[in-house]
Amino acid sequence: MKIKNQAVKVKAGPDDGLLEGQFQAYASVFGNKDSYGDVVVKGAFAENLKEWEASGSPIPLLFGHNMSDPDYNIGHVVKAVEDDHGLLVTAQLDLESPKAAQTYRLLKGRRINQMSFAYDVLDGAYAKSDELGEYYELRKLKAYEVSVVPIGANQETEVLAVKAACDALVAEKAGRVISAKNETALRDARDAIDSVLATLGDDTAKDQAKANVDQPAKDEEPAGAKSEEPAGAASVDDVLAATIRIQSLKGDSA
């Protein structure tokens, strides 16, 4: 059993046109090469979604893939469909659960915006394209649950957001003056972030993906629990440090 994380935009609650306790997000995005070098293709979930529907049981919603503690079973998937973008799920949180209620507050406050799912690879192969380079194509998957996660293996969305903020600060001239010292530091932070981005699809990630392919599911909590310490965690720390530095410099230049 393996874990796949994805940073996504989350809609939650009545303010987003949903019922109380519900949220909507993509548990998986198609055509996106993640830090493990994997790409999920459209149709990968089609058969499994039919199997879940026929079973009469909903796909469980967990927090952080914690399968050993019932308190972390925070709800269930009401609807799951594949569209051109990815696997779109509408989930219902069990608001009688304190942990689910807290998770709902985090989602509505946009303090958490990442989803993940546990799966087995039923069909996959290595592929190559001009756009993505070499990658492992996930063609048929068996999903066991979806999870809300605080931080995942695919950090590209957050990293790019930090880079955009840095570029904006460097470029900003109207209304304030950024000192040469601060501009140099900001550019250094941006370069550090660029370096992190370059490592997201490196050979180490590809080798790790290859080593994990086709490992059978186990009855106990999956070894995929390591997903909460994602590949390239040190790089994520570098990004967080750069973000803090950028915010500090932003205050200095105000």
C-alpha atoms as a printed R data frame, in Angstrom:
    type eleno elety resid chain resno       x      y       z
1   ATOM     1    CA   MET     A     1   0.000  0.000   0.000
2   ATOM     2    CA   LYS     A     2   1.298  3.427  -0.968
3   ATOM     3    CA   ILE     A     3   0.376  7.038  -0.284
4   ATOM     4    CA   LYS     A     4  -0.116  9.917  -2.697
5   ATOM     5    CA   ASN     A     5  -0.422 13.542  -1.533
6   ATOM     6    CA   GLN     A     6  -1.658 16.576  -3.419
7   ATOM     7    CA   ALA     A     7  -1.949 20.256  -2.647
8   ATOM     8    CA   VAL     A     8  -5.322 21.484  -3.863
9   ATOM     9    CA   LYS     A     9  -7.908 24.211  -3.491
10  ATOM    10    CA   VAL     A    10 -10.506 23.125  -0.939
11  ATOM    11    CA   LYS     A    11 -14.134 24.237  -0.722
12  ATOM    12    CA   ALA     A    12 -15.780 23.751   2.669
13  ATOM    13    CA   GLY     A    13 -19.199 24.380   4.218
14  ATOM    14    CA   PRO     A    14 -22.225 26.512   3.319
15  ATOM    15    CA   ASP     A    15 -20.090 29.519   2.344
16  ATOM    16    CA   ASP     A    16 -18.851 27.432  -0.583
17  ATOM    17    CA   GLY     A    17 -22.300 26.105  -1.507
18  ATOM    18    CA   LEU     A    18 -22.000 22.799   0.355
19  ATOM    19    CA   LEU     A    19 -23.885 21.288   3.263
20  ATOM    20    CA   GLU     A    20 -22.716 21.827   6.831
21  ATOM    21    CA   GLY     A    21 -19.737 19.590   7.529
22  ATOM    22    CA   GLN     A    22 -18.984 18.927   3.876
23  ATOM    23    CA   PHE     A    23 -15.941 19.849   1.839
24  ATOM    24    CA   GLN     A    24 -14.841 19.272  -1.732
25  ATOM    25    CA   ALA     A    25 -11.342 18.817  -3.098
26  ATOM    26    CA   TYR     A    26  -9.249 16.834  -5.539
27  ATOM    27    CA   ALA     A    27  -7.746 13.773  -3.880
28  ATOM    28    CA   SER     A    28  -5.615 13.259  -6.989
29  ATOM    29    CA   VAL     A    29  -4.666 15.382  -9.986
30  ATOM    30    CA   PHE     A    30  -4.095 13.847 -13.411
31  ATOM    31    CA   GLY     A    31  -1.027 14.557 -15.499
32  ATOM    32    CA   ASN     A    32   0.919 16.082 -12.600
33  ATOM    33    CA   LYS     A    33   4.391 14.649 -11.974
34  ATOM    34    CA   ASP     A    34   4.929 14.552  -8.226
35  ATOM    35    CA   SER     A    35   8.107 14.414  -6.159
36  ATOM    36    CA   TYR     A    36   8.193 10.610  -6.452
37  ATOM    37    CA   GLY     A    37   8.202 10.825 -10.249
38  ATOM    38    CA   ASP     A    38   4.651  9.425 -10.577
39  ATOM    39    CA   VAL     A    39   1.890 10.605 -12.894
40  ATOM    40    CA   VAL     A    40  -1.722  9.493 -12.381
41  ATOM    41    CA   VAL     A    41  -3.661  9.230 -15.643
42  ATOM    42    CA   LYS     A    42  -7.378  9.751 -16.206
43  ATOM    43    CA   GLY     A    43  -9.256  6.488 -15.790
44  ATOM    44    CA   ALA     A    44  -6.931  5.143 -13.094
45  ATOM    45    CA   PHE     A    45  -9.789  5.131 -10.547
46  ATOM    46    CA   ALA     A    46 -12.687  4.208 -12.849
47  ATOM    47    CA   GLU     A    47 -13.001  0.503 -12.003
48  ATOM    48    CA   ASN     A    48 -12.285  0.967  -8.321
49  ATOM    49    CA   LEU     A    49 -14.975  3.632  -7.951
50  ATOM    50    CA   LYS     A    50 -17.493  1.186  -9.425
51  ATOM    51    CA   GLU     A    51 -16.320 -1.438  -6.928
52  ATOM    52    CA   TRP     A    52 -16.782  0.939  -4.001
53  ATOM    53    CA   GLU     A    53 -20.284  1.846  -5.227
54  ATOM    54    CA   ALA     A    54 -21.257 -1.818  -5.617
55  ATOM    55    CA   SER     A    55 -19.977 -2.644  -2.131
56  ATOM    56    CA   GLY     A    56 -22.465 -0.285  -0.486
57  ATOM    57    CA   SER     A    57 -19.707  1.060   1.758
58  ATOM    58    CA   PRO     A    58 -18.366  4.607   1.513
59  ATOM    59    CA   ILE     A    59 -14.703  5.378   1.013
60  ATOM    60    CA   PRO     A    60 -13.373  6.255   4.500
61  ATOM    61    CA   LEU     A    61 -12.093  9.755   5.231
62  ATOM    62    CA   LEU     A    62  -9.131  9.831   7.622
63  ATOM    63    CA   PHE     A    63  -6.798 12.435   9.023
64  ATOM    64    CA   GLY     A    64  -3.169 11.788   8.181
65  ATOM    65    CA   HIS     A    65  -3.746  8.166   7.101
66  ATOM    66    CA   ASN     A    66  -4.060  7.095  10.740
67  ATOM    67    CA   MET     A    67  -5.776  3.705  10.446
68  ATOM    68    CA   SER     A    68  -5.032  2.509  13.961
69  ATOM    69    CA   ASP     A    69  -7.047  5.104  15.921
70  ATOM    70    CA   PRO     A    70 -10.823  5.411  15.338
71  ATOM    71    CA   ASP     A    71 -10.676  9.056  16.419
72  ATOM    72    CA   TYR     A    72  -8.855  9.759  13.157
73  ATOM    73    CA   ASN     A    73 -11.668  8.234  11.089
74  ATOM    74    CA   ILE     A    74 -13.286 11.626  10.665
75  ATOM    75    CA   GLY     A    75 -15.917 11.024   8.001
76  ATOM    76    CA   HIS     A    76 -16.644  9.477   4.627
77  ATOM    77    CA   VAL     A    77 -16.731 10.272   0.921
78  ATOM    78    CA   VAL     A    78 -20.214 11.166  -0.288
79  ATOM    79    CA   LYS     A    79 -19.267 11.365  -3.956
80  ATOM    80    CA   ALA     A    80 -16.136 10.641  -5.961
81  ATOM    81    CA   VAL     A    81 -15.854 11.283  -9.688
82  ATOM    82    CA   GLU     A    82 -13.111 11.506 -12.259
83  ATOM    83    CA   ASP     A    83 -13.145 14.633 -14.406
84  ATOM    84    CA   ASP     A    84 -10.529 16.005 -16.777
85  ATOM    85    CA   HIS     A    85  -8.537 17.464 -13.876
86  ATOM    86    CA   GLY     A    86  -8.466 14.603 -11.397
87  ATOM    87    CA   LEU     A    87 -10.360 12.641  -8.746
88  ATOM    88    CA   LEU     A    88 -12.856 15.080  -7.263
89  ATOM    89    CA   VAL     A    89 -14.310 14.037  -3.910
90  ATOM    90    CA   THR     A    90 -17.114 15.486  -1.836
91  ATOM    91    CA   ALA     A    91 -16.686 14.363   1.765
92  ATOM    92    CA   GLN     A    92 -18.845 14.566   4.869
93  ATOM    93    CA   LEU     A    93 -17.131 15.164   8.192
94  ATOM    94    CA   ASP     A    94 -18.579 13.575  11.321
95  ATOM    95    CA   LEU     A    95 -19.071 16.762  13.318
96  ATOM    96    CA   GLU     A    96 -19.877 14.798  16.487
97  ATOM    97    CA   SER     A    97 -16.212 13.840  16.485
98  ATOM    98    CA   PRO     A    98 -14.015 16.530  18.114
99  ATOM    99    CA   LYS     A    99 -11.181 15.788  15.699
100 ATOM   100    CA   ALA     A   100 -13.482 16.010  12.684
101 ATOM   101    CA   ALA     A   101 -14.948 19.288  13.956
102 ATOM   102    CA   GLN     A   102 -11.447 20.693  14.394
103 ATOM   103    CA   THR     A   103 -10.485 19.536  10.908
104 ATOM   104    CA   TYR     A   104 -13.590 21.276   9.546
105 ATOM   105    CA   ARG     A   105 -12.511 24.549  11.174
106 ATOM   106    CA   LEU     A   106  -9.046 24.173   9.653
107 ATOM   107    CA   LEU     A   107 -10.503 23.537   6.212
108 ATOM   108    CA   LYS     A   108 -12.906 26.467   6.369
109 ATOM   109    CA   GLY     A   109 -10.114 28.719   7.617
110 ATOM   110    CA   ARG     A   110  -7.904 27.558   4.699
111 ATOM   111    CA   ARG     A   111  -5.290 26.482   7.243
112 ATOM   112    CA   ILE     A   112  -5.178 23.027   5.631
113 ATOM   113    CA   ASN     A   113  -5.445 22.561   1.883
114 ATOM   114    CA   GLN     A   114  -3.981 19.166   1.100
115 ATOM   115    CA   MET     A   115  -5.513 15.798   0.323
116 ATOM   116    CA   SER     A   116  -4.028 12.346   0.011
117 ATOM   117    CA   PHE     A   117  -5.078  8.769  -0.646
118 ATOM   118    CA   ALA     A   118  -3.770  5.284   0.144
119 ATOM   119    CA   TYR     A   119  -3.627  2.916  -2.797
120 ATOM   120    CA   ASP     A   120  -2.174 -0.133  -4.511
121 ATOM   121    CA   VAL     A   121  -0.867 -0.020  -8.069
122 ATOM   122    CA   LEU     A   122  -2.729 -2.551 -10.213
123 ATOM   123    CA   ASP     A   123  -1.324 -1.370 -13.522
124 ATOM   124    CA   GLY     A   124   1.566  0.984 -14.217
125 ATOM   125    CA   ALA     A   125   4.633  1.423 -16.377
126 ATOM   126    CA   TYR     A   126   7.535  3.763 -16.959
127 ATOM   127    CA   ALA     A   127   6.955  6.369 -19.636
128 ATOM   128    CA   LYS     A   128   8.612  9.444 -21.107
129 ATOM   129    CA   SER     A   129   7.392 12.651 -22.694
130 ATOM   130    CA   ASP     A   130   8.940 15.920 -23.849
131 ATOM   131    CA   GLU     A   131   6.897 17.826 -21.281
132 ATOM   132    CA   LEU     A   132   7.436 15.638 -18.205
133 ATOM   133    CA   GLY     A   133  10.608 13.734 -18.993
134 ATOM   134    CA   GLU     A   134  10.768 10.244 -17.484
135 ATOM   135    CA   TYR     A   135   8.041  9.238 -15.043
136 ATOM   136    CA   TYR     A   136   6.067  6.270 -13.717
137 ATOM   137    CA   GLU     A   137   2.547  6.235 -15.148
138 ATOM   138    CA   LEU     A   138  -0.154  5.034 -12.748
139 ATOM   139    CA   ARG     A   139  -2.867  3.558 -14.987
140 ATOM   140    CA   LYS     A   140  -5.046  1.518 -12.633
141 ATOM   141    CA   LEU     A   141  -5.279  2.028  -8.870
142 ATOM   142    CA   LYS     A   142  -7.103  0.550  -5.910
143 ATOM   143    CA   ALA     A   143  -7.883  3.215  -3.304
144 ATOM   144    CA   TYR     A   144  -8.368  2.293   0.353
145 ATOM   145    CA   GLU     A   145  -9.119  5.701   1.855
146 ATOM   146    CA   VAL     A   146  -8.655  9.418   1.354
147 ATOM   147    CA   SER     A   147  -7.105 11.669   3.963
148 ATOM   148    CA   VAL     A   148  -6.824 15.282   4.937
149 ATOM   149    CA   VAL     A   149  -3.116 15.916   5.539
150 ATOM   150    CA   PRO     A   150  -1.194 18.901   6.935
151 ATOM   151    CA   ILE     A   151   1.740 18.513   4.556
152 ATOM   152    CA   GLY     A   152   2.339 16.152   1.685
153 ATOM   153    CA   ALA     A   153   4.940 14.875  -0.706
154 ATOM   154    CA   ASN     A   154   3.813 17.084  -3.568
155 ATOM   155    CA   GLN     A   155   4.770 20.602  -2.492
156 ATOM   156    CA   GLU     A   156   5.001 22.196  -5.941
157 ATOM   157    CA   THR     A   157   1.903 24.367  -5.512
158 ATOM   158    CA   GLU     A   158   3.072 25.884  -2.212
159 ATOM   159    CA   VAL     A   159   6.626 26.377  -3.393
160 ATOM   160    CA   LEU     A   160   5.482 28.198  -6.512
161 ATOM   161    CA   ALA     A   161   3.235 30.414  -4.397
162 ATOM   162    CA   VAL     A   162   6.209 31.424  -2.235
163 ATOM   163    CA   LYS     A   163   8.302 32.075  -5.333
164 ATOM   164    CA   ALA     A   164   5.574 34.270  -6.811
165 ATOM   165    CA   ALA     A   165   5.412 36.297  -3.597
166 ATOM   166    CA   CYS     A   166   9.166 36.751  -3.666
167 ATOM   167    CA   ASP     A   167   9.123 37.885  -7.296
168 ATOM   168    CA   ALA     A   168   6.342 40.351  -6.506
169 ATOM   169    CA   LEU     A   169   8.333 41.872  -3.657
170 ATOM   170    CA   VAL     A   170  11.430 42.229  -5.799
171 ATOM   171    CA   ALA     A   171   9.460 43.861  -8.606
172 ATOM   172    CA   GLU     A   172   7.385 46.177  -6.405
173 ATOM   173    CA   LYS     A   173   8.400 49.839  -6.705
174 ATOM   174    CA   ALA     A   174   5.186 51.847  -6.279
175 ATOM   175    CA   GLY     A   175   4.323 53.042  -2.750
176 ATOM   176    CA   ARG     A   176   7.514 51.806  -1.066
177 ATOM   177    CA   VAL     A   177  11.237 51.494  -1.642
178 ATOM   178    CA   ILE     A   178  13.042 48.194  -1.247
179 ATOM   179    CA   SER     A   179  16.652 48.658  -0.228
180 ATOM   180    CA   ALA     A   180  19.425 47.169  -2.356
181 ATOM   181    CA   LYS     A   181  20.377 44.940   0.570
182 ATOM   182    CA   ASN     A   182  16.856 43.575   0.903
183 ATOM   183    CA   GLU     A   183  16.453 43.136  -2.843
184 ATOM   184    CA   THR     A   184  19.652 41.071  -2.974
185 ATOM   185    CA   ALA     A   185  18.457 38.911  -0.071
186 ATOM   186    CA   LEU     A   186  15.066 38.428  -1.727
187 ATOM   187    CA   ARG     A   187  16.682 37.366  -4.976
188 ATOM   188    CA   ASP     A   188  18.883 34.914  -3.044
189 ATOM   189    CA   ALA     A   189  15.749 33.450  -1.403
190 ATOM   190    CA   ARG     A   190  14.071 33.139  -4.789
191 ATOM   191    CA   ASP     A   191  17.135 31.343  -6.192
192 ATOM   192    CA   ALA     A   192  17.039 28.937  -3.235
193 ATOM   193    CA   ILE     A   193  13.401 28.174  -3.996
194 ATOM   194    CA   ASP     A   194  14.232 27.594  -7.659
195 ATOM   195    CA   SER     A   195  16.834 25.078  -6.511
196 ATOM   196    CA   VAL     A   196  14.215 23.256  -4.437
197 ATOM   197    CA   LEU     A   197  11.835 23.156  -7.419
198 ATOM   198    CA   ALA     A   198  14.549 21.604  -9.551
199 ATOM   199    CA   THR     A   199  14.893 18.688  -7.116
200 ATOM   200    CA   LEU     A   200  11.200 17.726  -7.134
201 ATOM   201    CA   GLY     A   201  11.617 15.432 -10.112
202 ATOM   202    CA   ASP     A   202  15.240 14.371  -9.630
203 ATOM   203    CA   ASP     A   203  16.704 10.892 -10.037
204 ATOM   204    CA   THR     A   204  16.517 10.174  -6.292
205 ATOM   205    CA   ALA     A   205  12.751 10.621  -6.341
206 ATOM   206    CA   LYS     A   206  12.488  8.449  -9.449
207 ATOM   207    CA   ASP     A   207  14.573  5.692  -7.852
208 ATOM   208    CA   GLN     A   208  12.378  5.771  -4.749
209 ATOM   209    CA   ALA     A   209   9.253  5.484  -6.892
210 ATOM   210    CA   LYS     A   210  10.725  2.504  -8.741
211 ATOM   211    CA   ALA     A   211  11.664  0.774  -5.477
212 ATOM   212    CA   ASN     A   212   8.121  1.155  -4.122
213 ATOM   213    CA   VAL     A   213   6.250 -0.103  -7.210
214 ATOM   214    CA   ASP     A   214   3.978 -3.146  -6.902
215 ATOM   215    CA   GLN     A   215   4.533 -3.808  -3.210
216 ATOM   216    CA   PRO     A   216   1.554 -5.809  -1.886
217 ATOM   217    CA   ALA     A   217  -0.926 -4.374   0.602
218 ATOM   218    CA   LYS     A   218  -0.606 -5.513   4.215
219 ATOM   219    CA   ASP     A   219  -3.241 -5.931   6.888
220 ATOM   220    CA   GLU     A   220  -1.412 -3.776   9.386
221 ATOM   221    CA   GLU     A   221  -0.927 -0.030   9.137
222 ATOM   222    CA   PRO     A   222   0.886  0.508   5.828
223 ATOM   223    CA   ALA     A   223   4.541  1.317   5.599
224 ATOM   224    CA   GLY     A   224   3.291  4.353   3.690
225 ATOM   225    CA   ALA     A   225   2.961  6.069   7.081
226 ATOM   226    CA   LYS     A   226   6.293  7.559   6.107
227 ATOM   227    CA   SER     A   227   4.280  9.829   3.822
228 ATOM   228    CA   GLU     A   228   3.901 12.228   6.744
229 ATOM   229    CA   GLU     A   229   7.648 12.742   6.378
230 ATOM   230    CA   PRO     A   230   7.560 13.294   2.595
231 ATOM   231    CA   ALA     A   231  10.374 12.688   0.175
232 ATOM   232    CA   GLY     A   232  12.550 15.768   0.074
233 ATOM   233    CA   ALA     A   233  11.502 16.876   3.574
234 ATOM   234    CA   ALA     A   234  14.757 18.786   3.964
235 ATOM   235    CA   SER     A   235  13.876 20.750   0.849
236 ATOM   236    CA   VAL     A   236  10.490 21.618   2.318
237 ATOM   237    CA   ASP     A   237  12.297 22.921   5.405
238 ATOM   238    CA   ASP     A   238  14.426 25.070   3.117
239 ATOM   239    CA   VAL     A   239  11.286 26.510   1.549
240 ATOM   240    CA   LEU     A   240   9.764 27.263   4.947
241 ATOM   241    CA   ALA     A   241  12.965 29.003   6.017
242 ATOM   242    CA   ALA     A   242  12.938 31.037   2.812
243 ATOM   243    CA   THR     A   243   9.308 31.955   3.413
244 ATOM   244    CA   ILE     A   244  10.097 33.211   6.921
245 ATOM   245    CA   ARG     A   245  13.025 35.218   5.534
246 ATOM   246    CA   ILE     A   246  10.798 36.734   2.836
247 ATOM   247    CA   GLN     A   247   8.164 37.756   5.373
248 ATOM   248    CA   SER     A   248  10.863 39.321   7.551
249 ATOM   249    CA   LEU     A   249  12.271 41.270   4.647
250 ATOM   250    CA   LYS     A   250   8.777 42.345   3.640
251 ATOM   251    CA   GLY     A   251   8.352 43.875   7.100
252 ATOM   252    CA   ASP     A   252  11.728 45.589   6.881
253 ATOM   253    CA   SER     A   253  10.809 47.185   3.565
254 ATOM   254    CA   ALA     A   254   7.381 48.424   4.691
